Amino acid sequence: MPNFQLTSDTIRILPIMAAVWVLAALSSFSAIFAQDDELSEKPDIKTIVEKALLDPPDCKKMLADGRVWIHRDEQAVLVDGYVCQRNAPLEMFACPTGTKEHESIVAVFARSRFVHAALLAVGGVPGKPVAFEPKFTPASGTTVRIYVLWHDEDGNTQGTLAQNWVRQTGKNKAMEWDWVFAGSKIYKDPDTGKENYLGDGGELVCVANFMTSTLDVAVKSDAANSGLVFDAFTERIPKRETPVRLAFVLSDESPYAGAESEATGVSETEESKVDSEKRKPGKSNSDKSDSNEPDARGPKHLGDPVPERILKFLPGRKP
């Protein structure tokens, strides 16, 4: 796990947001912290989520009136939202509410900039968003494993990697590729001087490449690449409006690019090709009867059960 430490003196002197600003070391990121406008959301859904999901234990809340927490020791960011789509072509896995719910599976009650700030606070290092010219260059940055946590009908906590809710279009197979902390971009209006974090437009966790993504897959994924177009893995996803908690957990592993990388123009070493052949994914603890066509190869972590330390971020409750 990446090393990240804040001294006790620093913690006492600086509030959480100031610490993130220091970590960013970029004055332009002051725009991230300005809660300038209200999220466009369905109040009844937010109320349901707030009642259904207890605060994560031993975590620090990032916003007094928000649903974003951090756990420094686990290098984890927790964000609450709900299932907004179960059967749709996807450009995002997750978006802020009031943006691109029609092409996302999860909508969260947080702007992308606040997730960015929280990832900085736990040690995430933003890289660069995807570039298409002069040649395709995939997004880069700290690898981030995203877990989805929710309650079943008995009030027990269920969890899975977010990839298991995303399917390659035309295949009964979960998405394999990892997300990286690309970091989006800040645009400064030349007329007003106002700075805007572009990921707030909806591109929080993307499965199609955007130059504005906060988190993006580290392979070429767009409509022109028919092998890497995605839709919702409907039978694995609980009903719409189910409250969910996303756990963004930093990883020190390189992002998995897999066997598709050669076809997508992303280079892959011979060693990583051999490794990908050896990996045999199974099922996470919520995927019990999903696929009739098991993956022949892929990243090992995709089949691992969700660690108990992650499941504890969503306390169970009585139905």
TORKOL-4160 file (C-alpha; in steps of 0.2 Angstrom, whole numbers, padded with zeros to 4 digits, m for minus):
319
<pt num="1" X="0000" Y="0000" Z="0000"/>
<pt num="2" X="0007" Y="0017" Z="m0004"/>
<pt num="3" X="0016" Y="0026" Z="0010"/>
<pt num="4" X="0007" Y="0042" Z="0017"/>
<pt num="5" X="0009" Y="0050" Z="0033"/>
<pt num="6" X="0004" Y="0066" Z="0041"/>
<pt num="7" X="0012" Y="0072" Z="0057"/>
<pt num="8" X="0001" Y="0075" Z="0072"/>
<pt num="9" X="0008" Y="0093" Z="0072"/>
<pt num="10" X="0002" Y="0095" Z="0054"/>
<pt num="11" X="m0015" Y="0088" Z="0059"/>
<pt num="12" X="m0017" Y="0100" Z="0073"/>
<pt num="13" X="m0012" Y="0115" Z="0064"/>
<pt num="14" X="m0021" Y="0113" Z="0047"/>
<pt num="15" X="m0039" Y="0108" Z="0045"/>
<pt num="16" X="m0042" Y="0094" Z="0032"/>
<pt num="17" X="m0045" Y="0105" Z="0018"/>
<pt num="18" X="m0029" Y="0115" Z="0020"/>
<pt num="19" X="m0019" Y="0099" Z="0022"/>
<pt num="20" X="m0026" Y="0094" Z="0005"/>
<pt num="21" X="m0022" Y="0111" Z="m0003"/>
<pt num="22" X="m0004" Y="0108" Z="0003"/>
<pt num="23" X="m0003" Y="0091" Z="m0004"/>
<pt num="24" X="m0009" Y="0097" Z="m0020"/>
<pt num="25" X="0004" Y="0111" Z="m0021"/>
<pt num="26" X="m0006" Y="0120" Z="m0034"/>
<pt num="27" X="m0015" Y="0136" Z="m0030"/>
<pt num="28" X="m0027" Y="0133" Z="m0044"/>
<pt num="29" X="m0034" Y="0119" Z="m0035"/>
<pt num="30" X="m0043" Y="0131" Z="m0023"/>
<pt num="31" X="m0058" Y="0129" Z="m0035"/>
<pt num="32" X="m0060" Y="0111" Z="m0029"/>
<pt num="33" X="m0066" Y="0117" Z="m0012"/>
<pt num="34" X="m0078" Y="0130" Z="m0017"/>
<pt num="35" X="m0095" Y="0124" Z="m0014"/>
<pt num="36" X="m0103" Y="0137" Z="m0025"/>
<pt num="37" X="m0119" Y="0129" Z="m0030"/>
<pt num="38" X="m0131" Y="0116" Z="m0024"/>
<pt num="39" X="m0132" Y="0098" Z="m0032"/>
<pt num="40" X="m0147" Y="0095" Z="m0043"/>
<pt num="41" X="m0154" Y="0080" Z="m0034"/>
<pt num="42" X="m0170" Y="0071" Z="m0029"/>
<pt num="43" X="m0172" Y="0076" Z="m0011"/>
<pt num="44" X="m0182" Y="0060" Z="m0007"/>
<pt num="45" X="m0168" Y="0049" Z="m0013"/>
<pt num="46" X="m0155" Y="0059" Z="m0003"/>
<pt num="47" X="m0166" Y="0057" Z="0012"/>
<pt num="48" X="m0168" Y="0038" Z="0009"/>
<pt num="49" X="m0149" Y="0037" Z="0007"/>
<pt num="50" X="m0145" Y="0046" Z="0023"/>
<pt num="51" X="m0157" Y="0036" Z="0033"/>
<pt num="52" X="m0151" Y="0019" Z="0026"/>
<pt num="53" X="m0132" Y="0021" Z="0027"/>
<pt num="54" X="m0125" Y="0024" Z="0044"/>
<pt num="55" X="m0109" Y="0034" Z="0044"/>
<pt num="56" X="m0093" Y="0024" Z="0042"/>
<pt num="57" X="m0084" Y="0020" Z="0058"/>
<pt num="58" X="m0067" Y="0029" Z="0062"/>
<pt num="59" X="m0068" Y="0040" Z="0047"/>
<pt num="60" X="m0066" Y="0059" Z="0045"/>
<pt num="61" X="m0080" Y="0068" Z="0037"/>
<pt num="62" X="m0074" Y="0079" Z="0023"/>
<pt num="63" X="m0089" Y="0091" Z="0021"/>
<pt num="64" X="m0100" Y="0096" Z="0036"/>
<pt num="65" X="m0116" Y="0094" Z="0025"/>
<pt num="66" X="m0109" Y="0081" Z="0013"/>
<pt num="67" X="m0108" Y="0062" Z="0011"/>
<pt num="68" X="m0089" Y="0061" Z="0009"/>
<pt num="69" X="m0077" Y="0053" Z="0022"/>
<pt num="70" X="m0059" Y="0048" Z="0022"/>
<pt num="71" X="m0049" Y="0034" Z="0032"/>
<pt num="72" X="m0031" Y="0038" Z="0031"/>
<pt num="73" X="m0024" Y="0022" Z="0038"/>
<pt num="74" X="m0034" Y="0012" Z="0024"/>
<pt num="75" X="m0031" Y="0026" Z="0012"/>
<pt num="76" X="m0049" Y="0025" Z="0008"/>
<pt num="77" X="m0062" Y="0038" Z="0002"/>
<pt num="78" X="m0081" Y="0034" Z="0006"/>
<pt num="79" X="m0094" Y="0042" Z="m0005"/>
<pt num="80" X="m0113" Y="0039" Z="m0003"/>
<pt num="81" X="m0126" Y="0038" Z="m0018"/>
<pt num="82" X="m0138" Y="0026" Z="m0026"/>
<pt num="83" X="m0141" Y="0015" Z="m0040"/>
<pt num="84" X="m0148" Y="0026" Z="m0054"/>
<pt num="85" X="m0147" Y="0014" Z="m0069"/>
<pt num="86" X="m0147" Y="m0005" Z="m0071"/>
<pt num="87" X="m0149" Y="m0007" Z="m0090"/>
<pt num="88" X="m0141" Y="0006" Z="m0101"/>
<pt num="89" X="m0125" Y="0009" Z="m0111"/>
<pt num="90" X="m0112" Y="0017" Z="m0101"/>
<pt num="91" X="m0100" Y="0031" Z="m0102"/>
<pt num="92" X="m0098" Y="0032" Z="m0083"/>
<pt num="93" X="m0099" Y="0020" Z="m0069"/>
<pt num="94" X="m0102" Y="0034" Z="m0056"/>
<pt num="95" X="m0107" Y="0053" Z="m0058"/>
<pt num="96" X="m0112" Y="0067" Z="m0047"/>
<pt num="97" X="m0131" Y="0068" Z="m0045"/>
<pt num="98" X="m0139" Y="0079" Z="m0057"/>
<pt num="99" X="m0127" Y="0076" Z="m0071"/>
<pt num="100" X="m0126" Y="0060" Z="m0081"/>
<pt num="101" X="m0137" Y="0048" Z="m0073"/>
<pt num="102" X="m0143" Y="0042" Z="m0089"/>
<pt num="103" X="m0127" Y="0034" Z="m0094"/>
<pt num="104" X="m0120" Y="0029" Z="m0076"/>
<pt num="105" X="m0124" Y="0015" Z="m0064"/>
<pt num="106" X="m0122" Y="0025" Z="m0048"/>
<pt num="107" X="m0125" Y="0043" Z="m0044"/>
<pt num="108" X="m0116" Y="0051" Z="m0029"/>
<pt num="109" X="m0120" Y="0065" Z="m0017"/>
<pt num="110" X="m0103" Y="0074" Z="m0020"/>
<pt num="111" X="m0095" Y="0084" Z="m0034"/>
<pt num="112" X="m0081" Y="0076" Z="m0042"/>
<pt num="113" X="m0069" Y="0090" Z="m0035"/>
<pt num="114" X="m0073" Y="0084" Z="m0018"/>
<pt num="115" X="m0069" Y="0066" Z="m0022"/>
<pt num="116" X="m0053" Y="0073" Z="m0030"/>
<pt num="117" X="m0048" Y="0082" Z="m0014"/>
<pt num="118" X="m0052" Y="0067" Z="m0003"/>
<pt num="119" X="m0041" Y="0056" Z="m0014"/>
<pt num="120" X="m0027" Y="0069" Z="m0012"/>
<pt num="121" X="m0030" Y="0069" Z="0007"/>
<pt num="122" X="m0027" Y="0050" Z="0009"/>
<pt num="123" X="m0011" Y="0050" Z="m0003"/>
<pt num="124" X="m0017" Y="0049" Z="m0020"/>
<pt num="125" X="m0007" Y="0056" Z="m0034"/>
<pt num="126" X="m0016" Y="0062" Z="m0049"/>
<pt num="127" X="m0008" Y="0059" Z="m0066"/>
<pt num="128" X="m0015" Y="0065" Z="m0082"/>
<pt num="129" X="m0031" Y="0062" Z="m0091"/>
<pt num="130" X="m0032" Y="0053" Z="m0108"/>
<pt num="131" X="m0024" Y="0061" Z="m0123"/>
<pt num="132" X="m0029" Y="0058" Z="m0141"/>
<pt num="133" X="m0016" Y="0068" Z="m0150"/>
<pt num="134" X="m0003" Y="0067" Z="m0157"/>
<pt num="135" X="m0006" Y="0049" Z="m0152"/>
<pt num="136" X="m0017" Y="0040" Z="m0140"/>
<pt num="137" X="m0010" Y="0040" Z="m0122"/>
<pt num="138" X="m0020" Y="0032" Z="m0108"/>
<pt num="139" X="m0025" Y="0041" Z="m0092"/>
<pt num="140" X="m0012" Y="0039" Z="m0078"/>
<pt num="141" X="m0011" Y="0041" Z="m0060"/>
<pt num="142" X="m0013" Y="0031" Z="m0044"/>
<pt num="143" X="m0022" Y="0015" Z="m0046"/>
<pt num="144" X="m0039" Y="0016" Z="m0037"/>
<pt num="145" X="m0049" Y="0000" Z="m0032"/>
<pt num="146" X="m0068" Y="0005" Z="m0031"/>
<pt num="147" X="m0079" Y="m0006" Z="m0020"/>
<pt num="148" X="m0098" Y="m0005" Z="m0020"/>
<pt num="149" X="m0106" Y="m0008" Z="m0003"/>
<pt num="150" X="m0125" Y="m0010" Z="0000"/>
<pt num="151" X="m0137" Y="m0019" Z="0012"/>
<pt num="152" X="m0147" Y="m0034" Z="0006"/>
<pt num="153" X="m0165" Y="m0037" Z="0012"/>
<pt num="154" X="m0160" Y="m0044" Z="0028"/>
<pt num="155" X="m0149" Y="m0028" Z="0032"/>
<pt num="156" X="m0133" Y="m0037" Z="0030"/>
<pt num="157" X="m0118" Y="m0028" Z="0021"/>
<pt num="158" X="m0115" Y="m0034" Z="0003"/>
<pt num="159" X="m0100" Y="m0029" Z="m0007"/>
<pt num="160" X="m0091" Y="m0031" Z="m0024"/>
<pt num="161" X="m0078" Y="m0023" Z="m0035"/>
<pt num="162" X="m0086" Y="m0010" Z="m0046"/>
<pt num="163" X="m0080" Y="m0019" Z="m0062"/>
<pt num="164" X="m0092" Y="m0033" Z="m0058"/>
<pt num="165" X="m0107" Y="m0021" Z="m0062"/>
<pt num="166" X="m0100" Y="m0017" Z="m0079"/>
<pt num="167" X="m0101" Y="m0028" Z="m0094"/>
<pt num="168" X="m0092" Y="m0028" Z="m0111"/>
<pt num="169" X="m0106" Y="m0025" Z="m0123"/>
<pt num="170" X="m0111" Y="m0041" Z="m0132"/>
<pt num="171" X="m0101" Y="m0052" Z="m0119"/>
<pt num="172" X="m0107" Y="m0060" Z="m0103"/>
<pt num="173" X="m0091" Y="m0054" Z="m0095"/>
<pt num="174" X="m0087" Y="m0041" Z="m0082"/>
<pt num="175" X="m0075" Y="m0027" Z="m0086"/>
<pt num="176" X="m0057" Y="m0031" Z="m0081"/>
<pt num="177" X="m0048" Y="m0015" Z="m0082"/>
<pt num="178" X="m0043" Y="m0004" Z="m0067"/>
<pt num="179" X="m0046" Y="0014" Z="m0064"/>
<pt num="180" X="m0033" Y="0027" Z="m0061"/>
<pt num="181" X="m0033" Y="0044" Z="m0053"/>
<pt num="182" X="m0032" Y="0055" Z="m0069"/>
<pt num="183" X="m0037" Y="0071" Z="m0060"/>
<pt num="184" X="m0047" Y="0080" Z="m0073"/>
<pt num="185" X="m0043" Y="0098" Z="m0077"/>
<pt num="186" X="m0047" Y="0115" Z="m0071"/>
<pt num="187" X="m0053" Y="0128" Z="m0084"/>
<pt num="188" X="m0052" Y="0147" Z="m0080"/>
<pt num="189" X="m0064" Y="0158" Z="m0089"/>
<pt num="190" X="m0054" Y="0171" Z="m0097"/>
<pt num="191" X="m0068" Y="0184" Z="m0095"/>
<pt num="192" X="m0074" Y="0181" Z="m0077"/>
<pt num="193" X="m0058" Y="0173" Z="m0070"/>
<pt num="194" X="m0069" Y="0159" Z="m0062"/>
<pt num="195" X="m0061" Y="0142" Z="m0061"/>
<pt num="196" X="m0071" Y="0127" Z="m0065"/>
<pt num="197" X="m0066" Y="0109" Z="m0061"/>
<pt num="198" X="m0072" Y="0100" Z="m0077"/>
<pt num="199" X="m0075" Y="0083" Z="m0069"/>
<pt num="200" X="m0090" Y="0091" Z="m0060"/>
<pt num="201" X="m0099" Y="0090" Z="m0077"/>
<pt num="202" X="m0102" Y="0071" Z="m0073"/>
<pt num="203" X="m0085" Y="0063" Z="m0077"/>
<pt num="204" X="m0081" Y="0056" Z="m0060"/>
<pt num="205" X="m0078" Y="0037" Z="m0063"/>
<pt num="206" X="m0078" Y="0034" Z="m0082"/>
<pt num="207" X="m0078" Y="0018" Z="m0093"/>
<pt num="208" X="m0077" Y="0029" Z="m0109"/>
<pt num="209" X="m0061" Y="0040" Z="m0110"/>
<pt num="210" X="m0064" Y="0058" Z="m0107"/>
<pt num="211" X="m0051" Y="0072" Z="m0106"/>
<pt num="212" X="m0061" Y="0078" Z="m0091"/>
<pt num="213" X="m0061" Y="0062" Z="m0081"/>
<pt num="214" X="m0057" Y="0062" Z="m0062"/>
<pt num="215" X="m0055" Y="0043" Z="m0063"/>
<pt num="216" X="m0053" Y="0034" Z="m0080"/>
<pt num="217" X="m0049" Y="0016" Z="m0086"/>
<pt num="218" X="m0031" Y="0015" Z="m0092"/>
<pt num="219" X="m0035" Y="0008" Z="m0109"/>
<pt num="220" X="m0043" Y="0015" Z="m0125"/>
<pt num="221" X="m0061" Y="0014" Z="m0123"/>
<pt num="222" X="m0073" Y="0023" Z="m0134"/>
<pt num="223" X="m0087" Y="0021" Z="m0147"/>
<pt num="224" X="m0074" Y="0019" Z="m0161"/>
<pt num="225" X="m0066" Y="0004" Z="m0152"/>
<pt num="226" X="m0081" Y="m0009" Z="m0152"/>
<pt num="227" X="m0071" Y="m0021" Z="m0142"/>
<pt num="228" X="m0071" Y="m0010" Z="m0127"/>
<pt num="229" X="m0089" Y="m0003" Z="m0126"/>
<pt num="230" X="m0098" Y="m0006" Z="m0110"/>
<pt num="231" X="m0116" Y="m0007" Z="m0103"/>
<pt num="232" X="m0123" Y="m0011" Z="m0086"/>
<pt num="233" X="m0122" Y="m0030" Z="m0080"/>
<pt num="234" X="m0140" Y="m0029" Z="m0075"/>
<pt num="235" X="m0142" Y="m0046" Z="m0066"/>
<pt num="236" X="m0128" Y="m0041" Z="m0054"/>
<pt num="237" X="m0135" Y="m0024" Z="m0049"/>
<pt num="238" X="m0148" Y="m0022" Z="m0035"/>
<pt num="239" X="m0164" Y="m0013" Z="m0039"/>
<pt num="240" X="m0164" Y="0006" Z="m0044"/>
<pt num="241" X="m0163" Y="0018" Z="m0030"/>
<pt num="242" X="m0154" Y="0006" Z="m0019"/>
<pt num="243" X="m0143" Y="0016" Z="m0007"/>
<pt num="244" X="m0124" Y="0012" Z="m0010"/>
<pt num="245" X="m0108" Y="0017" Z="m0003"/>
<pt num="246" X="m0093" Y="0018" Z="m0014"/>
<pt num="247" X="m0076" Y="0015" Z="m0006"/>
<pt num="248" X="m0061" Y="0022" Z="m0017"/>
<pt num="249" X="m0046" Y="0013" Z="m0010"/>
<pt num="250" X="m0028" Y="0017" Z="m0016"/>
<pt num="251" X="m0017" Y="0003" Z="m0023"/>
<pt num="252" X="0001" Y="0002" Z="m0026"/>
<pt num="253" X="m0001" Y="m0010" Z="m0041"/>
<pt num="254" X="0000" Y="m0004" Z="m0059"/>
<pt num="255" X="m0017" Y="m0003" Z="m0067"/>
<pt num="256" X="m0022" Y="m0019" Z="m0076"/>
<pt num="257" X="m0022" Y="m0017" Z="m0095"/>
<pt num="258" X="m0024" Y="m0035" Z="m0100"/>
<pt num="259" X="m0025" Y="m0044" Z="m0116"/>
<pt num="260" X="m0035" Y="m0031" Z="m0125"/>
<pt num="261" X="m0021" Y="m0018" Z="m0123"/>
<pt num="262" X="m0013" Y="m0023" Z="m0139"/>
<pt num="263" X="m0029" Y="m0021" Z="m0149"/>
<pt num="264" X="m0032" Y="m0004" Z="m0141"/>
<pt num="265" X="m0015" Y="0003" Z="m0144"/>
<pt num="266" X="m0009" Y="0002" Z="m0126"/>
<pt num="267" X="0008" Y="m0005" Z="m0125"/>
<pt num="268" X="0010" Y="m0021" Z="m0113"/>
<pt num="269" X="0026" Y="m0029" Z="m0108"/>
<pt num="270" X="0029" Y="m0048" Z="m0112"/>
<pt num="271" X="0030" Y="m0050" Z="m0093"/>
<pt num="272" X="0013" Y="m0043" Z="m0090"/>
<pt num="273" X="0006" Y="m0053" Z="m0104"/>
<pt num="274" X="0012" Y="m0069" Z="m0096"/>
<pt num="275" X="0005" Y="m0063" Z="m0079"/>
<pt num="276" X="m0012" Y="m0059" Z="m0086"/>
<pt num="277" X="m0013" Y="m0077" Z="m0094"/>
<pt num="278" X="m0010" Y="m0084" Z="m0076"/>
<pt num="279" X="m0023" Y="m0074" Z="m0067"/>
<pt num="280" X="m0040" Y="m0084" Z="m0065"/>
<pt num="281" X="m0054" Y="m0073" Z="m0058"/>
<pt num="282" X="m0067" Y="m0080" Z="m0047"/>
<pt num="283" X="m0082" Y="m0071" Z="m0040"/>
<pt num="284" X="m0084" Y="m0058" Z="m0027"/>
<pt num="285" X="m0095" Y="m0061" Z="m0012"/>
<pt num="286" X="m0110" Y="m0054" Z="m0021"/>
<pt num="287" X="m0108" Y="m0063" Z="m0037"/>
<pt num="288" X="m0116" Y="m0080" Z="m0034"/>
<pt num="289" X="m0125" Y="m0084" Z="m0049"/>
<pt num="290" X="m0121" Y="m0071" Z="m0062"/>
<pt num="291" X="m0111" Y="m0078" Z="m0076"/>
<pt num="292" X="m0113" Y="m0094" Z="m0087"/>
<pt num="293" X="m0097" Y="m0090" Z="m0096"/>
<pt num="294" X="m0082" Y="m0088" Z="m0083"/>
<pt num="295" X="m0068" Y="m0077" Z="m0087"/>
<pt num="296" X="m0054" Y="m0087" Z="m0094"/>
<pt num="297" X="m0041" Y="m0074" Z="m0088"/>
<pt num="298" X="m0040" Y="m0058" Z="m0080"/>
<pt num="299" X="m0034" Y="m0049" Z="m0064"/>
<pt num="300" X="m0033" Y="m0060" Z="m0049"/>
<pt num="301" X="m0041" Y="m0046" Z="m0038"/>
<pt num="302" X="m0057" Y="m0046" Z="m0048"/>
<pt num="303" X="m0062" Y="m0063" Z="m0041"/>
<pt num="304" X="m0056" Y="m0060" Z="m0023"/>
<pt num="305" X="m0069" Y="m0057" Z="m0010"/>
<pt num="306" X="m0071" Y="m0040" Z="m0003"/>
<pt num="307" X="m0059" Y="m0038" Z="0012"/>
<pt num="308" X="m0068" Y="m0037" Z="0029"/>
<pt num="309" X="m0059" Y="m0021" Z="0032"/>
<pt num="310" X="m0068" Y="m0013" Z="0018"/>
<pt num="311" X="m0085" Y="m0021" Z="0022"/>
<pt num="312" X="m0084" Y="m0013" Z="0039"/>
<pt num="313" X="m0085" Y="0004" Z="0031"/>
<pt num="314" X="m0104" Y="0000" Z="0029"/>
<pt num="315" X="m0111" Y="m0006" Z="0046"/>
<pt num="316" X="m0125" Y="m0018" Z="0044"/>
<pt num="317" X="m0142" Y="m0014" Z="0051"/>
<pt num="318" X="m0159" Y="m0021" Z="0054"/>
<pt num="319" X="m0171" Y="m0022" Z="0039"/>
